[in-house]
Amino acid sequence: MECLGPQCAAMLLDWLKKQGAELGSSPATPPETNSPATRQNLLWNASPYQEDAPSLRTPSEWAGAAEHLEYAIFRRYQNQLTRAERSRLDNTIENVLFKMDRYLARLNGPEREGLEREVKSSRDTVREGKERVERLRNQARRAEAKLSQLSTLTPEGFEEFVGEIFEALGYEVEHSGGTGDQGVDLRVRKKGLLGIVQCKYFKGGVVGSPELQKFLGTIHHTRSHKGFFVTTATFSLAAERFVAENPIELIDGSRLVELLHEALGPGANRDAEPTWF
């Protein structure tokens, strides 16, 4: 039977009131916070790491500390940082590891063994990061020592200097200059990418586009991803226009100084550039 008009609306309103009264009389049942279904709905299993907390008390706090530690280690050893940033991250890493050691002291059995392996892996990563950073900074310092002597370097010495800068920037460097090198003085690799470097040592003059066109052919012939043309001279406007559409990076004397300072990192001493740049 079809219901029409005000009578139908009144019946519907009466029904809704009854339903509301029944729901109000039933006590609400809180969800089982520890049930598997509830846990599956959680987005995070780790508690946010509290820098000022004196210790880690629960597995979720441990997980939060482990995530925080992983990020701190990555940021500390994979980025260019100021001295203050380095100091702050070093303190954070030591802080987390100290709390982890205290947490482990309260455990026994297989659970402790698994977490100890996790901590050891983090400490190994920190040690390797420190060694890598120190190695690159030493390489940069050796290059810096030659910076003031560039005017007296031989072409071979200049090539060695350029290689040291690339090594300080984290590249694997292979010297390949000599007869039959096809204009390749250095081969550099980083993160799976191959580059070639041509070093031209001049005390004056300008590098034009014809030399870069020849260098581009060498890049393609060696199946490299990129080429670096390094010189103590300057580049012509035509040369700069040519590389805008090709995988070549131009590095003149001033840019070499910038790369060296980049390798040394923020806060390093800045010596004056050689006047003949």
C-alpha positions as CSV (number, residue, x, y, z in Angstrom):
1,M,0.0,0.0,0.0
2,E,1.5,3.3,-1.1
3,C,1.9,6.0,1.6
4,L,1.2,9.6,0.6
5,G,1.0,13.0,2.3
6,P,1.5,14.1,5.9
7,Q,0.4,10.8,7.3
8,C,3.4,9.0,5.7
9,A,5.9,11.6,6.9
10,A,4.6,11.2,10.5
11,M,5.0,7.5,10.3
12,L,8.5,7.8,9.1
13,L,9.4,10.3,11.8
14,D,8.0,8.0,14.5
15,W,10.0,5.1,13.2
16,L,13.2,7.1,13.2
17,K,12.6,8.2,16.8
18,K,12.1,4.5,17.9
19,Q,15.4,3.5,16.2
20,G,17.3,6.3,17.9
21,A,15.9,5.4,21.3
22,E,17.0,1.8,20.8
23,L,20.5,2.8,19.9
24,G,20.8,5.2,22.8
25,S,19.8,2.5,25.3
26,S,22.6,0.1,24.0
27,P,26.0,0.6,25.6
28,A,28.7,1.4,23.0
29,T,31.2,-1.4,22.7
30,P,34.7,0.0,22.3
31,P,36.8,-1.7,19.7
32,E,39.4,-4.3,20.7
33,T,42.5,-2.2,20.4
34,N,44.7,-5.2,20.5
35,S,42.6,-7.3,18.0
36,P,44.3,-8.3,14.7
37,A,41.6,-6.4,12.8
38,T,42.4,-3.2,14.6
39,R,46.1,-3.6,14.2
40,Q,45.8,-4.1,10.5
41,N,44.1,-0.7,10.3
42,L,47.0,1.1,11.9
43,L,49.2,3.0,9.5
44,W,52.3,3.1,11.7
45,N,53.7,0.5,14.1
46,A,56.3,2.8,15.5
47,S,56.0,5.6,18.0
48,P,57.5,8.9,17.1
49,Y,61.0,9.2,18.5
50,Q,61.3,11.5,21.5
51,E,64.8,13.2,21.6
52,D,64.4,14.2,25.2
53,A,63.0,10.9,26.5
54,P,65.6,9.2,28.8
55,S,65.0,5.7,27.5
56,L,63.1,3.4,25.2
57,R,60.4,1.5,27.0
58,T,58.3,-0.4,24.4
59,P,58.9,-2.2,21.1
60,S,57.0,0.6,19.3
61,E,59.4,3.2,20.8
62,W,62.3,1.0,19.6
63,A,60.9,0.9,16.1
64,G,60.5,4.7,16.1
65,A,64.0,5.2,17.3
66,A,65.3,2.8,14.6
67,E,63.5,4.8,11.9
68,H,64.8,8.1,13.3
69,L,68.4,6.6,13.4
70,E,68.2,5.4,9.8
71,Y,67.2,8.8,8.6
72,A,69.8,10.6,10.7
73,I,72.6,8.4,9.4
74,F,71.5,8.9,5.8
75,R,71.3,12.7,6.2
76,R,74.6,12.9,8.0
77,Y,76.7,11.0,5.5
78,Q,74.9,11.6,2.2
79,N,74.4,15.4,2.2
80,Q,76.4,18.5,2.3
81,L,75.9,20.0,5.7
82,T,77.0,22.9,7.8
83,R,79.2,22.3,10.8
84,A,76.3,22.9,13.1
85,E,74.1,20.4,11.2
86,R,76.9,17.8,11.4
87,S,77.3,18.3,15.1
88,R,73.5,18.1,15.7
89,L,73.2,14.8,13.7
90,D,76.3,13.3,15.4
91,N,74.7,14.0,18.8
92,T,71.4,12.5,17.6
93,I,73.0,9.3,16.4
94,E,75.0,8.8,19.6
95,N,71.8,9.6,21.6
96,V,69.7,6.9,19.8
97,L,72.5,4.3,20.0
98,F,72.9,4.9,23.7
99,K,69.2,4.4,24.4
100,M,69.2,1.3,22.2
101,D,72.1,-0.2,24.3
102,R,70.1,0.5,27.5
103,Y,67.0,-1.1,26.0
104,L,69.0,-4.2,25.0
105,A,70.4,-4.6,28.5
106,R,66.9,-5.4,29.7
107,L,66.3,-8.2,27.2
108,N,67.3,-11.8,26.9
109,G,67.0,-14.6,24.3
110,P,66.3,-14.5,20.6
111,E,64.6,-11.1,20.7
112,R,67.8,-9.5,22.1
113,E,70.0,-11.2,19.5
114,G,67.9,-9.9,16.6
115,L,67.9,-6.3,17.9
116,E,71.6,-6.5,18.6
117,R,72.2,-7.4,14.9
118,E,70.1,-4.4,14.0
119,V,72.2,-2.1,16.2
120,K,75.5,-3.6,14.9
121,S,74.4,-2.9,11.3
122,S,73.7,0.7,12.2
123,R,77.0,1.1,13.8
124,D,78.8,-0.4,10.8
125,T,77.0,2.1,8.5
126,V,78.1,5.0,10.8
127,R,81.7,3.7,10.7
128,E,81.7,3.3,6.9
129,G,80.1,6.8,6.6
130,K,82.8,8.4,8.7
131,E,85.6,6.6,6.8
132,R,84.1,7.7,3.5
133,V,83.7,11.4,4.6
134,E,87.2,11.5,5.9
135,R,88.6,10.0,2.8
136,L,86.8,12.5,0.5
137,R,87.8,15.4,2.7
138,N,91.5,14.3,2.6
139,Q,91.3,14.1,-1.2
140,A,89.8,17.6,-1.3
141,R,92.6,18.9,1.0
142,R,95.2,17.5,-1.4
143,A,93.5,19.2,-4.3
144,E,93.2,22.4,-2.3
145,A,97.0,22.3,-1.6
146,K,97.6,22.3,-5.4
147,L,95.1,25.1,-6.1
148,S,97.7,27.9,-5.4
149,Q,100.2,26.0,-7.6
150,L,98.1,25.6,-10.7
151,S,100.1,28.3,-12.6
152,T,103.2,26.0,-12.4
153,L,101.5,22.7,-13.1
154,T,102.2,20.7,-16.2
155,P,99.3,19.4,-18.3
156,E,99.8,16.0,-16.6
157,G,99.8,17.7,-13.2
158,F,96.6,19.5,-14.1
159,E,94.9,16.2,-15.2
160,E,95.9,14.7,-11.8
161,F,94.5,17.8,-10.0
162,V,91.2,17.4,-11.8
163,G,91.0,13.7,-11.0
164,E,91.5,14.5,-7.3
165,I,88.6,16.9,-7.4
166,F,86.3,14.3,-8.9
167,E,87.4,11.8,-6.4
168,A,86.7,14.2,-3.6
169,L,83.2,14.7,-5.0
170,G,82.6,10.9,-4.7
171,Y,83.4,9.7,-8.2
172,E,85.4,6.6,-9.0
173,V,88.2,7.9,-11.3
174,E,90.3,6.1,-13.8
175,H,93.1,7.9,-15.6
176,S,93.2,7.0,-19.3
177,G,95.2,9.7,-20.9
178,G,97.9,8.8,-23.4
179,T,98.2,7.6,-27.0
180,G,94.9,6.4,-28.4
181,D,92.9,7.9,-25.6
182,Q,90.5,9.5,-28.2
183,G,90.5,12.7,-26.2
184,V,89.6,11.0,-22.9
185,D,91.8,11.9,-20.0
186,L,89.6,10.5,-17.2
187,R,86.8,8.1,-16.9
188,V,84.5,8.8,-13.9
189,R,81.7,6.7,-12.5
190,K,79.0,7.6,-9.9
191,K,75.8,5.8,-9.0
192,G,76.0,3.6,-12.1
193,L,76.6,6.4,-14.6
194,L,79.7,6.7,-16.7
195,G,81.3,10.0,-17.7
196,I,84.4,11.0,-19.5
197,V,86.6,14.0,-18.8
198,Q,88.9,15.9,-21.2
199,C,91.4,18.3,-19.5
200,K,92.8,21.2,-21.4
201,Y,95.5,23.2,-19.6
202,F,95.8,26.7,-21.0
203,K,97.0,30.0,-19.4
204,G,94.9,32.0,-21.8
205,G,92.6,31.6,-24.8
206,V,89.1,30.5,-25.5
207,V,87.6,27.1,-26.1
208,G,85.2,27.1,-29.1
209,S,82.4,24.8,-30.3
210,P,84.5,22.8,-32.8
211,E,86.5,21.2,-29.9
212,L,83.2,20.4,-28.1
213,Q,81.7,18.9,-31.3
214,K,84.6,16.5,-31.5
215,F,84.3,15.8,-27.8
216,L,80.6,14.9,-28.3
217,G,81.6,12.3,-30.8
218,T,83.9,10.8,-28.2
219,I,81.1,10.7,-25.7
220,H,78.9,8.7,-28.1
221,H,81.8,6.5,-29.2
222,T,82.6,5.5,-25.6
223,R,78.9,5.0,-24.8
224,S,79.2,7.4,-21.9
225,H,76.2,9.2,-20.2
226,K,78.0,12.5,-20.0
227,G,81.2,14.4,-20.7
228,F,83.1,17.0,-18.7
229,F,85.3,19.4,-20.6
230,V,87.6,21.0,-18.1
231,T,90.0,23.9,-18.9
232,T,91.8,26.7,-17.2
233,A,90.7,28.9,-20.2
234,T,87.2,30.3,-20.9
235,F,84.5,29.1,-23.3
236,S,83.1,31.0,-26.2
237,L,79.4,31.9,-26.4
238,A,79.0,29.4,-29.3
239,A,80.5,26.7,-27.1
240,E,78.0,27.4,-24.3
241,R,75.1,27.4,-26.8
242,F,76.3,24.0,-28.2
243,V,76.4,22.2,-24.8
244,A,72.9,23.5,-23.9
245,E,71.5,20.7,-26.1
246,N,74.1,18.1,-25.5
247,P,75.3,16.0,-22.5
248,I,78.4,18.1,-21.9
249,E,79.3,20.1,-18.7
250,L,81.7,23.0,-19.1
251,I,84.1,23.5,-16.2
252,D,86.5,26.5,-16.4
253,G,88.9,27.7,-13.7
254,S,86.3,29.5,-11.6
255,R,84.0,26.5,-11.7
256,L,86.9,24.2,-10.6
257,V,87.3,26.4,-7.5
258,E,83.6,26.1,-6.8
259,L,83.7,22.3,-7.1
260,L,86.7,22.1,-4.8
261,H,84.9,24.2,-2.2
262,E,81.8,21.9,-2.6
263,A,84.0,18.9,-2.0
264,L,85.5,20.5,1.1
265,G,82.0,21.2,2.4
266,P,80.3,24.2,4.2
267,G,82.4,25.9,6.7
268,A,85.8,25.1,5.1
269,N,88.3,27.9,4.6
270,R,88.1,29.8,1.3
271,D,91.4,30.6,-0.2
272,A,91.7,33.3,-2.9
273,E,91.3,32.1,-6.5
274,P,94.4,32.1,-8.6
275,T,94.7,35.5,-10.3
276,W,95.1,34.0,-13.8
277,F,91.6,32.5,-13.7
